[in-house]
Amino acid sequence: VAKDLGLLMPELRDRGVHILDKGRTQYFAVHGKTGHLVTAERIDREQLCESVQQCVLRCELIVEGEM
């Protein structure tokens, strides 16, 4: 995420990056030392998408301040 946004890690932390998932469970997070998008919770495909052949989890990345 940091690389894709063209930010260094201190900038990424200072800007207050937030990841919003739909639903109550937060499945994704930004790793504080590497800036990588990582899974924050176990993702159980059978539980989330049991009746759907193609399973998609959507999330939004919000970066505070001007880019």
Backbone as CSV, one residue per row, in Angstrom:
resi,resn,N_x,N_y,N_z,CA_x,CA_y,CA_z,C_x,C_y,C_z
1,VAL,0.836,-1.181,0.000,0.000,0.000,0.000,0.881,1.245,0.000
2,ALA,1.891,1.257,0.862,2.783,2.415,0.929,3.453,2.648,-0.430
3,LYS,3.943,1.594,-1.048,4.616,1.707,-2.343,3.645,2.191,-3.418
4,ASP,2.437,1.629,-3.449,1.446,2.025,-4.445,1.051,3.497,-4.312
5,LEU,1.044,4.017,-3.080,0.685,5.415,-2.843,1.879,6.348,-2.976
6,GLY,3.082,5.776,-3.111,4.283,6.584,-3.215,4.653,7.249,-1.896
7,LEU,4.356,6.571,-0.777,4.644,7.116,0.547,5.684,6.265,1.254
8,LEU,6.487,6.903,2.091,7.395,6.178,2.965,6.623,5.791,4.220
9,MET,7.131,4.818,4.965,6.400,4.324,6.137,6.066,5.412,7.160
10,PRO,6.980,6.309,7.512,6.586,7.349,8.479,5.429,8.203,7.966
11,GLU,5.415,8.490,6.671,4.317,9.268,6.086,3.005,8.500,6.166
12,LEU,3.066,7.208,5.906,1.863,6.372,5.938,1.269,6.356,7.343
13,ARG,2.105,6.213,8.354,1.624,6.215,9.738,1.077,7.590,10.130
14,ASP,1.778,8.651,9.736,1.376,10.006,10.109,0.063,10.439,9.474
15,ARG,-0.267,9.892,8.325,-1.492,10.283,7.614,-2.742,9.604,8.151
16,GLY,-2.604,8.634,9.009,-3.786,7.977,9.574,-4.532,7.140,8.553
17,VAL,-3.884,6.102,8.052,-4.497,5.208,7.067,-5.501,4.299,7.762
18,HIS,-6.698,4.184,7.171,-7.756,3.325,7.711,-8.258,2.409,6.602
19,ILE,-8.588,1.193,6.975,-9.207,0.261,6.032,-10.612,-0.013,6.520
20,LEU,-11.581,0.175,5.627,-12.981,-0.059,5.968,-13.474,-1.276,5.216
21,ASP,-13.943,-2.252,5.956,-14.580,-3.440,5.374,-16.080,-3.299,5.551
22,LYS,-16.834,-3.853,4.609,-18.284,-3.903,4.807,-18.566,-5.002,5.813
23,GLY,-19.448,-4.742,6.732,-19.752,-5.725,7.765,-19.024,-5.404,9.049
24,ARG,-19.185,-6.273,10.030,-18.631,-6.026,11.360,-17.195,-6.502,11.517
25,THR,-16.787,-7.503,10.757,-15.457,-8.071,10.916,-14.448,-7.321,10.056
26,GLN,-13.340,-6.936,10.666,-12.262,-6.243,9.963,-11.301,-7.321,9.452
27,TYR,-11.370,-7.643,8.146,-10.565,-8.718,7.579,-9.178,-8.279,7.148
28,PHE,-8.986,-6.986,6.897,-7.716,-6.510,6.367,-7.131,-5.409,7.238
29,ALA,-5.804,-5.273,7.176,-5.091,-4.226,7.905,-3.846,-3.866,7.107
30,VAL,-3.259,-2.720,7.427,-1.978,-2.326,6.846,-0.907,-2.632,7.883
31,HIS,0.077,-3.426,7.499,1.166,-3.801,8.404,1.969,-2.551,8.744
32,GLY,2.160,-2.300,10.044,2.785,-1.074,10.513,4.241,-0.890,10.126
33,LYS,4.981,-1.971,9.898,6.408,-1.843,9.575,6.693,-1.931,8.084
34,THR,5.875,-2.663,7.343,6.156,-2.864,5.915,5.233,-2.066,5.001
35,GLY,4.047,-1.699,5.490,3.087,-1.007,4.645,2.304,-1.943,3.735
36,HIS,2.436,-3.254,3.950,1.718,-4.241,3.134,0.279,-4.389,3.615
37,LEU,-0.608,-4.703,2.691,-1.980,-5.052,3.027,-1.964,-6.511,3.481
38,VAL,-2.442,-6.776,4.690,-2.418,-8.125,5.249,-3.805,-8.512,5.746
39,THR,-4.017,-9.811,5.943,-5.271,-10.258,6.535,-5.184,-10.086,8.045
40,ALA,-6.238,-9.523,8.620,-6.286,-9.275,10.060,-7.066,-10.367,10.783
41,GLU,-7.903,-11.063,10.064,-8.727,-12.143,10.618,-8.726,-13.319,9.649
42,ARG,-9.021,-14.473,10.174,-9.171,-15.662,9.332,-10.360,-15.457,8.409
43,ILE,-10.172,-15.758,7.121,-11.250,-15.606,6.139,-11.757,-16.999,5.772
44,ASP,-12.985,-17.283,6.140,-13.609,-18.580,5.887,-14.546,-18.435,4.697
45,ARG,-14.084,-18.855,3.514,-14.863,-18.702,2.288,-16.203,-19.414,2.368
46,GLU,-16.223,-20.593,2.929,-17.471,-21.354,3.012,-18.509,-20.635,3.865
47,GLN,-18.063,-19.963,4.900,-18.990,-19.243,5.767,-19.467,-17.945,5.105
48,LEU,-18.576,-17.234,4.446,-18.915,-15.939,3.856,-19.694,-16.052,2.557
49,CYS,-19.342,-17.025,1.734,-19.906,-17.099,0.375,-20.391,-18.508,0.058
50,GLU,-21.103,-19.116,0.961,-21.470,-20.520,0.784,-22.316,-20.793,-0.450
51,SER,-23.152,-19.853,-0.857,-24.021,-20.114,-2.009,-23.582,-19.364,-3.265
52,VAL,-22.403,-18.768,-3.254,-21.916,-17.995,-4.389,-20.638,-18.628,-4.915
53,GLN,-20.549,-18.784,-6.242,-19.373,-19.411,-6.817,-18.151,-18.491,-6.753
54,GLN,-18.347,-17.196,-7.054,-17.236,-16.243,-7.005,-17.350,-15.409,-5.730
55,CYS,-16.363,-15.523,-4.857,-16.388,-14.843,-3.569,-15.490,-13.609,-3.628
56,VAL,-16.045,-12.437,-3.323,-15.287,-11.183,-3.369,-15.476,-10.448,-2.052
57,LEU,-14.372,-10.042,-1.438,-14.421,-9.198,-0.248,-13.948,-7.811,-0.659
58,ARG,-14.756,-6.826,-0.399,-14.406,-5.455,-0.767,-14.015,-4.682,0.479
59,CYS,-13.048,-3.781,0.304,-12.668,-2.896,1.387,-12.218,-1.572,0.779
60,GLU,-12.232,-0.543,1.593,-11.802,0.774,1.153,-10.609,1.204,1.991
61,LEU,-9.656,1.843,1.346,-8.496,2.391,2.034,-8.663,3.904,2.078
62,ILE,-8.641,4.458,3.274,-8.799,5.893,3.442,-7.495,6.457,3.980
63,VAL,-6.965,7.469,3.294,-5.750,8.145,3.719,-6.127,9.583,4.024
64,GLU,-5.876,10.005,5.263,-6.213,11.364,5.661,-5.184,12.348,5.098
65,GLY,-5.608,13.560,4.836,-4.723,14.593,4.325,-4.668,14.580,2.799
66,GLU,-4.033,15.582,2.254,-3.932,15.715,0.803,-2.861,14.792,0.243
67,MET,-3.093,14.291,-0.959,-2.126,13.441,-1.637,-1.437,14.219,-2.734
